[in-house]
Amino acid sequence: MPEKEKKGNKILAQNRKARHDYFIEETYEAGIVLQGSEVKSLRAAKANLKDSYARLENGELMLYNMHISAYNFANQFNHDPLRIRKLLMHRREINKLTGYIQEKGYTLVPLSAYLKRGKVKVELALVRGKKNYDKRHTLAEKDAKREIERAFKETYR
């Protein structure tokens, strides 16, 4: 069970590909500016974080390529599924991230979107890209761990 769900937060969308493609250095929690139909659609788990990323523009964090499907019952007042969304963080956190992003190789990627006390939050990660050999190494470690778990279960049956 994911750590966020244990604390009573409902996970709305996850970016599993990001954990495979990047080394996660730090994680941050950010609020997100949404329209009403986007919140309804998110609560129905109609969102996709694959290939989404965050960038700093004019001192503000903006989230790109987060797909939130159109809400069926919103008719003409629906939203654009791929619109750019503003992320809300404290100024000192944004300034800290600015320093990291200006370094070579760091990117901001959303890992998950979840509800916390009725508000939609996004878990942002400061990441560095993995090479292909790093990905293979990670998969090999995961397989070895799975084999150990399997052997451990069989011995204690």
C-alpha positions as CSV (number, residue, x, y, z in Angstrom):
1,M,0.0,0.0,0.0
2,P,1.5,3.4,-1.0
3,E,2.7,5.6,1.9
4,K,0.3,8.5,1.0
5,E,-2.7,6.2,1.1
6,K,-1.8,5.0,4.6
7,K,-2.1,8.5,5.9
8,G,-5.6,8.9,4.6
9,N,-4.8,10.7,1.3
10,K,-6.5,9.3,-1.8
11,I,-4.1,8.9,-4.7
12,L,-5.7,10.2,-7.9
13,A,-2.9,9.6,-10.5
14,Q,0.7,8.2,-10.4
15,N,3.7,8.5,-12.7
16,R,5.3,5.0,-12.4
17,K,7.4,5.7,-15.5
18,A,9.2,8.5,-13.7
19,R,10.5,6.1,-11.0
20,H,12.0,3.9,-13.8
21,D,13.5,6.7,-15.9
22,Y,15.0,9.0,-13.2
23,F,17.0,9.0,-10.0
24,I,14.8,10.8,-7.5
25,E,16.9,13.3,-5.4
26,E,14.2,15.1,-3.4
27,T,10.4,15.3,-3.3
28,Y,8.1,18.3,-2.6
29,E,4.4,18.8,-2.1
30,A,2.7,21.5,-4.2
31,G,-0.8,22.7,-4.6
32,I,-2.2,23.1,-8.1
33,V,-4.6,25.7,-9.6
34,L,-7.5,23.8,-11.2
35,Q,-10.9,24.6,-12.7
36,G,-14.1,23.0,-11.2
37,S,-14.5,20.4,-14.0
38,E,-10.8,19.4,-13.6
39,V,-11.3,18.6,-9.9
40,K,-14.4,16.5,-10.7
41,S,-12.5,14.6,-13.4
42,L,-9.5,14.1,-11.1
43,R,-11.8,12.7,-8.4
44,A,-13.0,10.2,-10.9
45,A,-9.3,9.2,-11.5
46,K,-9.3,10.5,-15.1
47,A,-5.8,11.9,-15.1
48,N,-2.5,10.9,-16.6
49,L,0.9,12.1,-15.4
50,K,3.0,10.3,-18.0
51,D,5.5,12.6,-19.9
52,S,4.5,15.6,-17.7
53,Y,7.1,18.0,-16.2
54,A,7.3,21.3,-14.4
55,R,9.2,24.4,-15.4
56,L,10.0,27.7,-13.8
57,E,8.6,30.7,-15.7
58,N,8.8,34.3,-14.3
59,G,9.4,33.0,-10.8
60,E,6.3,30.6,-10.9
61,L,6.1,26.9,-11.3
62,M,4.1,25.6,-14.2
63,L,3.0,22.0,-14.9
64,Y,3.0,20.8,-18.5
65,N,1.5,17.8,-20.3
66,M,-0.6,16.6,-17.3
67,H,-3.7,15.2,-19.1
68,I,-7.0,15.6,-17.2
69,S,-9.8,14.2,-19.3
70,A,-12.9,16.3,-20.0
71,Y,-15.6,15.9,-17.4
72,N,-18.7,14.3,-19.1
73,F,-21.3,16.4,-17.3
74,A,-19.6,19.8,-17.7
75,N,-20.9,20.3,-21.3
76,Q,-19.9,23.7,-22.7
77,F,-18.0,24.7,-19.5
78,N,-15.4,22.0,-19.9
79,H,-11.6,22.5,-19.7
80,D,-8.7,21.9,-22.1
81,P,-7.3,18.5,-21.1
82,L,-3.6,19.5,-21.7
83,R,-3.6,23.1,-20.5
84,I,-0.7,24.5,-18.6
85,R,-1.4,24.5,-14.8
86,K,0.2,26.7,-12.1
87,L,1.7,25.0,-9.1
88,L,1.7,26.6,-5.7
89,M,4.7,26.5,-3.4
90,H,6.4,28.8,-0.9
91,R,8.7,31.3,-2.3
92,R,11.8,29.9,-0.5
93,E,11.1,26.4,-1.9
94,I,10.8,27.9,-5.5
95,N,14.1,29.8,-5.0
96,K,15.8,26.6,-3.8
97,L,14.4,24.7,-6.8
98,T,15.6,27.4,-9.1
99,G,19.2,26.8,-7.9
100,Y,18.9,23.1,-8.5
101,I,17.3,23.4,-12.0
102,Q,20.0,25.8,-13.2
103,E,22.5,23.0,-12.4
104,K,23.1,20.6,-15.3
105,G,20.9,17.5,-15.5
106,Y,18.1,18.3,-12.9
107,T,14.4,18.3,-13.9
108,L,11.1,18.6,-12.0
109,V,8.7,15.7,-12.6
110,P,5.4,15.1,-10.9
111,L,5.2,11.6,-9.2
112,S,1.6,11.6,-8.1
113,A,-1.5,13.7,-7.7
114,Y,-3.6,13.0,-4.5
115,L,-6.3,14.5,-2.3
116,K,-5.2,15.9,1.1
117,R,-7.9,17.2,3.3
118,G,-10.1,17.9,0.3
119,K,-7.4,19.7,-1.7
120,V,-5.6,18.3,-4.8
121,K,-1.9,18.2,-4.2
122,V,1.0,17.1,-6.6
123,E,4.1,15.3,-5.4
124,L,7.0,16.9,-7.3
125,A,10.4,15.3,-7.5
126,L,13.7,16.8,-8.3
127,V,15.2,14.2,-10.6
128,R,18.3,13.3,-12.6
129,G,18.0,11.2,-15.7
130,K,19.1,7.5,-15.8
131,K,21.2,5.9,-18.5
132,N,20.1,2.6,-20.1
133,Y,22.6,0.7,-18.0
134,D,21.2,2.2,-14.8
135,K,17.7,1.1,-15.8
136,R,18.9,-2.5,-16.5
137,H,20.8,-2.5,-13.1
138,T,17.6,-1.4,-11.3
139,L,15.5,-4.1,-13.0
140,A,18.2,-6.7,-12.1
141,E,18.1,-5.6,-8.5
142,K,14.3,-5.8,-8.4
143,D,14.3,-9.3,-9.9
144,A,16.9,-10.5,-7.4
145,K,14.9,-9.1,-4.5
146,R,11.8,-10.8,-5.8
147,E,13.6,-14.1,-6.0
148,I,14.9,-13.8,-2.5
149,E,11.4,-13.0,-1.2
150,R,10.0,-16.0,-3.1
151,A,12.7,-18.3,-1.6
152,F,12.2,-16.9,1.8
153,K,8.4,-17.6,1.6
154,E,9.0,-21.2,0.5
155,T,11.4,-22.0,3.4
156,Y,8.9,-20.7,6.0
157,R,5.8,-22.5,4.8
